[in-house]
Amino acid sequence: FITDQYQILQKYDFSADEKQWEAENFPAINIGICFFHKNPAEKFGLSHLLEKQPYEVSGGEKQRVAICRALINNPDLILADEPTGNLDSKSGKIVIDALKDINEHMGKTIIMVTHDPQMASRCKRVIFLKDGYVMNDVRKEGTEEEFYRTIIGEMEKF
């Protein structure tokens, strides 16, 4: 599976007999609080998946389940490593919209690693790293398209 309590990673894998709800609730079960955590599933339109087998679920749906699972213990910080890296553009947009919603409406801090300037342009701030060093730090000013052009310009410098 692609997440632990606070991380959303680009690789995901469900065992063939694992139900969605088990994956969503795994962190809570581990700490001895066994309950059916429905709100994130409803919030991200995943309630219909709770009885499906993993092989019946798309990559984008699996990634949204991972986001729900990352929220189950109500962390202040979520680390997302290439959360859209293995997704088509439509599923990637759904995932990035979910992360943006979590940041704006739930007040969670999200640190996302991405090589995709389009996904980066959806963020409020982008920190450029090269060989372990911070090369630049830009904040969104203006439209998403303007920020995208700023990001591309910064990338060309490296």
C-alpha positions as CSV (number, residue, x, y, z in Angstrom):
1,F,0.0,0.0,0.0
2,I,1.2,3.5,-0.7
3,T,1.0,5.3,2.6
4,D,1.8,5.1,6.3
5,Q,0.1,7.4,8.8
6,Y,1.6,10.6,7.4
7,Q,2.9,9.8,3.9
8,I,1.5,9.4,0.4
9,L,3.9,7.8,-1.9
10,Q,3.8,7.2,-5.7
11,K,3.9,3.3,-5.5
12,Y,0.9,1.4,-4.2
13,D,0.0,-2.2,-4.0
14,F,-2.9,-3.9,-2.3
15,S,-2.9,-7.6,-1.5
16,A,-5.5,-9.5,-3.5
17,D,-7.9,-10.2,-0.6
18,E,-7.6,-6.9,1.2
19,K,-10.8,-4.7,1.2
20,Q,-10.6,-1.0,0.8
21,W,-11.9,-0.3,4.3
22,E,-9.2,-2.4,5.9
23,A,-6.6,-0.4,4.1
24,E,-8.2,2.8,5.2
25,N,-8.4,1.8,8.8
26,F,-5.0,0.1,9.2
27,P,-3.3,2.8,11.3
28,A,-6.3,3.1,13.6
29,I,-6.4,-0.7,14.1
30,N,-2.7,-0.7,14.9
31,I,-3.2,1.7,17.8
32,G,-6.1,-0.3,19.1
33,I,-8.9,2.0,18.0
34,C,-11.0,-0.2,15.7
35,F,-13.7,1.9,14.0
36,F,-15.1,2.5,10.5
37,H,-13.7,5.9,9.5
38,K,-16.2,7.0,6.9
39,N,-15.8,10.8,6.6
40,P,-12.7,10.9,4.4
41,A,-14.1,8.2,2.2
42,E,-17.3,10.3,1.7
43,K,-15.4,13.5,1.4
44,F,-13.3,12.2,-1.5
45,G,-16.1,10.3,-3.2
46,L,-14.8,6.8,-2.3
47,S,-17.6,5.3,-0.3
48,H,-18.6,3.1,-3.3
49,L,-15.2,1.4,-3.1
50,L,-15.4,0.2,0.5
51,E,-16.6,-3.3,-0.5
52,K,-14.5,-3.7,-3.7
53,Q,-11.4,-5.8,-4.1
54,P,-8.2,-4.0,-4.7
55,Y,-7.9,-5.3,-8.3
56,E,-11.3,-3.6,-9.0
57,V,-10.0,-0.1,-8.1
58,S,-8.2,2.3,-10.4
59,G,-4.8,3.9,-9.7
60,G,-6.4,7.3,-9.0
61,E,-8.9,5.7,-6.6
62,K,-6.1,3.9,-4.8
63,Q,-4.2,7.1,-4.5
64,R,-7.3,8.9,-3.0
65,V,-7.7,6.0,-0.6
66,A,-4.1,6.5,0.5
67,I,-4.9,10.2,1.1
68,C,-7.8,9.1,3.3
69,R,-5.6,6.8,5.2
70,A,-3.0,9.5,5.7
71,L,-5.7,11.6,7.3
72,I,-7.1,9.0,9.6
73,N,-5.0,10.0,12.7
74,N,-5.5,13.7,11.9
75,P,-1.9,14.7,11.4
76,D,-0.8,18.3,11.0
77,L,1.7,17.4,8.3
78,I,1.3,15.2,5.3
79,L,4.3,14.1,3.2
80,A,3.4,13.3,-0.4
81,D,6.2,11.8,-2.6
82,E,5.2,12.1,-6.3
83,P,1.5,11.5,-5.5
84,T,0.6,11.9,-9.2
85,G,3.7,10.3,-10.7
86,N,2.0,7.1,-11.8
87,L,-1.4,8.6,-12.7
88,D,-3.0,9.8,-15.9
89,S,-3.6,13.5,-16.1
90,K,-7.3,13.2,-15.1
91,S,-6.6,11.1,-12.0
92,G,-3.6,13.4,-11.2
93,K,-5.9,16.4,-11.2
94,I,-8.3,14.7,-8.9
95,V,-5.5,13.8,-6.5
96,I,-3.9,17.3,-6.5
97,D,-7.4,18.9,-6.1
98,A,-7.9,16.6,-3.0
99,L,-4.5,17.7,-1.6
100,K,-5.3,21.3,-2.2
101,D,-8.7,20.9,-0.5
102,I,-7.0,19.3,2.5
103,N,-4.6,22.2,2.8
104,E,-7.1,25.0,2.3
105,H,-10.2,23.6,4.2
106,M,-8.7,21.2,6.8
107,G,-5.6,23.3,7.6
108,K,-3.1,20.6,6.9
109,T,0.5,21.3,5.8
110,I,1.4,19.3,2.8
111,I,5.0,18.8,1.6
112,M,4.9,17.4,-1.9
113,V,7.8,16.2,-4.0
114,T,7.2,16.3,-7.7
115,H,9.1,16.7,-10.9
116,D,5.9,17.8,-12.7
117,P,5.8,21.6,-13.1
118,Q,2.1,21.5,-13.8
119,M,1.4,19.8,-10.4
120,A,3.9,22.2,-8.7
121,S,2.1,25.2,-10.1
122,R,-1.0,24.2,-8.0
123,C,1.0,24.7,-4.8
124,K,1.5,28.0,-2.9
125,R,5.2,27.6,-2.7
126,V,7.9,25.7,-4.5
127,I,11.4,25.0,-3.2
128,F,13.9,23.9,-5.8
129,L,16.5,21.3,-4.8
130,K,19.6,20.2,-6.6
131,D,22.1,17.7,-5.3
132,G,20.7,18.1,-1.8
133,Y,21.0,22.0,-1.8
134,V,18.2,24.5,-1.9
135,M,18.6,26.4,-5.2
136,N,15.6,28.7,-5.0
137,D,12.3,29.3,-3.2
138,V,9.4,30.8,-5.0
139,R,5.9,31.7,-3.8
140,K,2.8,31.9,-5.9
141,E,1.9,35.3,-7.0
142,G,-0.8,35.8,-9.6
143,T,-2.5,33.0,-11.6
144,E,-1.7,29.4,-11.8
145,E,-0.5,29.9,-15.4
146,E,1.8,32.7,-14.3
147,F,3.2,30.5,-11.5
148,Y,3.7,27.7,-14.0
149,R,5.8,29.9,-16.2
150,T,7.8,31.0,-13.2
151,I,8.5,27.4,-12.3
152,I,9.5,26.6,-15.8
153,G,11.9,29.6,-15.8
154,E,13.5,28.4,-12.6
155,M,13.9,24.9,-13.9
156,E,15.7,26.2,-17.0
157,K,18.3,27.8,-14.8
158,F,19.4,24.4,-13.5
